[in-house]
Amino acid sequence: MQYFDATQTADRLDYPVLIPALRSGMAAEASVPPRQHYSLDPGGEATLLVMPAWNREFLGVKLVDVFPGNARHGLPALSSVYVLADGTTGQHLALVDGGELTRRRTVATAALGTSLLAPEDARVHLIVGTGHIGGAVYDAYRAVRPGIATTLVADPHNPAGAEALAERLTRRGADAAAVEDLPSAVGRADIVTTATLAREPVLRDEWIRPGTHLDLIGSFRPEMHEVEPSLLGRAMVFVDNDVARTEAGEIATALARRVLTEGDIAATLPELCARPAPRPRTDGEITVFKTVGTGLTDLIAAVTVFAGRDPA
Ligand SMILES: NC(=O)c1ccc[n+]([C@@H]2O[C@H](COP(=O)([O-])OP(=O)(O)OC[C@H]3O[C@@H](n4cnc5c(N)ncnc54)[C@H](O)[C@@H]3O)[C@@H](O)[C@H]2O)c1
């Protein structure tokens, strides 16, 4: 069995390879049972998450250990690995670094949303959130919208993080700038990507102008919101999978307030990927793609790492 550490995993998950792999893999038949959470101590702090998925060729499971108390020992709270096996024999093939796998498949999924839904002539991209995930967004979007000329970076919770990311991108030759005036940045942007831990919306409904596309990565619990739920009432809404209806705060709250009905969710990512061509946009429409993550994108990314291995 081969082991791929974080560097090897990153090397094999180039976005121009990973994003098309996600598009074809999401359209194919697969089984993705709900992820399981296990509390490991009486206080319920330490958690084991188990995320399985399989298709005709491969099966795999992501194991994520969350030990929030680790900061006391100077250790990261999260430790994650992906175990990949042959789907016809069950023989184990590879262990893949789960942190890098998750980071890359997450921003690649958001970029896939943009490639299928956002205006083709988008010129200005706003990234909100500059953590582990937000820091990887730029590279993934370059693979699907190379025409983006300007990248704006905001982090209302950590403005220094926005300065640092904009500086890193500028050093790499991008036209990037940190912004603090969010309403005006949102007004300039053709595409907005959010990757924050916000509970209260960082983006107000009234700031979003017609014609904008948004990819929302951050919220994964009903109490977390990156945009005001009312926005969803005037947007075309897409989700990476149906779990987003209950797990993503924006969607769950919009449904509970009846701003959105179940029937208003236009399509899931597998449905979008199964179409022969990206859906045409209508003039002035706002599109929202909400991703909460699915075990199928982990499986596809792990297979991509394994398939790109050095010859034995
Ligand atoms: N959709 C998916 O598949 C997927 C996968 C991995 C992570 N995520 C989610 O993406 C989000 C970001 O993850 P990360 O690993 O980059 O985290 P991180 O801790 O590295 O970064 C968090 C970011 O959110 C900002 N932030 C923190 N608290 C905030 C608040 N109250 N209001 C506004 N901004 C706030 C921080 O300044 C930072 O920019 C998390 O919610 C995470 O669960 C989603």
The ligand as an SDF file (V2000), in Angstrom:
LIG
                    3D

 44 48  0  0  0  0  0  0  0  0999 V2000
  -17.5980   22.9320    2.0140 N   0  0  0  0  0  0  0  0  0  0  0  0
  -16.6400   22.0980    2.3560 C   0  0  0  0  0  0  0  0  0  0  0  0
  -16.4730   21.0250    1.7930 O   0  0  0  0  0  0  0  0  0  0  0  0
  -15.6790   22.5040    3.4330 C   0  0  0  0  0  0  0  0  0  0  0  0
  -14.4920   21.7850    3.6100 C   0  0  0  0  0  0  0  0  0  0  0  0
  -13.5800   22.2130    4.5770 C   0  0  0  0  0  0  0  0  0  0  0  0
  -13.9060   23.3260    5.3520 C   0  0  0  0  0  0  0  0  0  0  0  0
  -15.0800   23.9780    5.1640 N   0  0  0  0  0  0  0  0  0  0  0  0
  -15.4560   25.1350    5.9870 C   0  0  0  0  0  0  0  0  0  0  0  0
  -14.8320   26.3160    5.4890 O   0  0  0  0  0  0  0  0  0  0  0  0
  -14.7070   27.2450    6.5720 C   0  0  0  0  0  0  0  0  0  0  0  0
  -13.2760   27.7750    6.5980 C   0  0  0  0  0  0  0  0  0  0  0  0
  -12.4070   26.7100    6.9240 O   0  0  0  0  0  0  0  0  0  0  0  0
  -10.8450   26.9530    7.1510 P   0  0  0  0  0  0  0  0  0  0  0  0
  -10.2290   25.6000    7.2910 O   0  0  0  0  0  0  0  0  0  0  0  0
  -10.3360   27.8980    6.1310 O   0  0  0  0  0  0  0  0  0  0  0  0
  -10.8510   27.6650    8.5780 O   0  0  0  0  0  0  0  0  0  0  0  0
   -9.7320   28.6280    9.1680 P   0  0  0  0  0  0  0  0  0  0  0  0
   -9.9340   28.6230   10.6420 O   0  0  0  0  0  0  0  0  0  0  0  0
   -8.4000   28.3060    8.6090 O   0  0  0  0  0  0  0  0  0  0  0  0
  -10.1700   30.0720    8.5970 O   0  0  0  0  0  0  0  0  0  0  0  0
  -11.3910   30.6330    9.0270 C   0  0  0  0  0  0  0  0  0  0  0  0
  -11.6770   31.9270    8.2880 C   0  0  0  0  0  0  0  0  0  0  0  0
  -12.9270   32.4220    8.7820 O   0  0  0  0  0  0  0  0  0  0  0  0
  -12.7150   33.7170    9.3600 C   0  0  0  0  0  0  0  0  0  0  0  0
  -13.6070   33.8040   10.5320 N   0  0  0  0  0  0  0  0  0  0  0  0
  -13.4600   33.1700   11.7180 C   0  0  0  0  0  0  0  0  0  0  0  0
  -14.5040   33.4790   12.5280 N   0  0  0  0  0  0  0  0  0  0  0  0
  -15.2950   34.3220   11.8190 C   0  0  0  0  0  0  0  0  0  0  0  0
  -16.5230   34.9890   12.1000 C   0  0  0  0  0  0  0  0  0  0  0  0
  -17.1290   34.8410   13.2780 N   0  0  0  0  0  0  0  0  0  0  0  0
  -17.0630   35.7940   11.1530 N   0  0  0  0  0  0  0  0  0  0  0  0
  -16.4370   35.9430    9.9370 C   0  0  0  0  0  0  0  0  0  0  0  0
  -15.2820   35.3320    9.6140 N   0  0  0  0  0  0  0  0  0  0  0  0
  -14.7360   34.5190   10.5470 C   0  0  0  0  0  0  0  0  0  0  0  0
  -11.2540   33.7800    9.7370 C   0  0  0  0  0  0  0  0  0  0  0  0
  -10.7890   35.1160    9.8200 O   0  0  0  0  0  0  0  0  0  0  0  0
  -10.6400   33.0050    8.5480 C   0  0  0  0  0  0  0  0  0  0  0  0
  -10.5570   33.8410    7.4100 O   0  0  0  0  0  0  0  0  0  0  0  0
  -15.0720   26.4690    7.8410 C   0  0  0  0  0  0  0  0  0  0  0  0
  -16.4010   26.7730    8.2130 O   0  0  0  0  0  0  0  0  0  0  0  0
  -14.9560   25.0210    7.4110 C   0  0  0  0  0  0  0  0  0  0  0  0
  -15.7650   24.1530    8.1450 O   0  0  0  0  0  0  0  0  0  0  0  0
  -15.9580   23.5920    4.2160 C   0  0  0  0  0  0  0  0  0  0  0  0
  1  2  1  0
  2  3  2  0
  2  4  1  0
  4  5  1  0
  4 44  2  0
  5  6  2  0
  6  7  1  0
  7  8  2  0
  8  9  1  0
  8 44  1  0
  9 10  1  0
  9 42  1  0
 10 11  1  0
 11 12  1  0
 11 40  1  0
 12 13  1  0
 13 14  1  0
 14 15  2  0
 14 16  1  0
 14 17  1  0
 17 18  1  0
 18 19  2  0
 18 20  1  0
 18 21  1  0
 21 22  1  0
 22 23  1  0
 23 24  1  0
 23 38  1  0
 24 25  1  0
 25 26  1  0
 25 36  1  0
 26 27  1  0
 26 35  1  0
 27 28  2  0
 28 29  1  0
 29 30  1  0
 29 35  2  0
 30 31  1  0
 30 32  2  0
 32 33  1  0
 33 34  2  0
 34 35  1  0
 36 37  1  0
 36 38  1  0
 38 39  1  0
 40 41  1  0
 40 42  1  0
 42 43  1  0
M  CHG  2   8   1  16  -1
M  END
$$$$
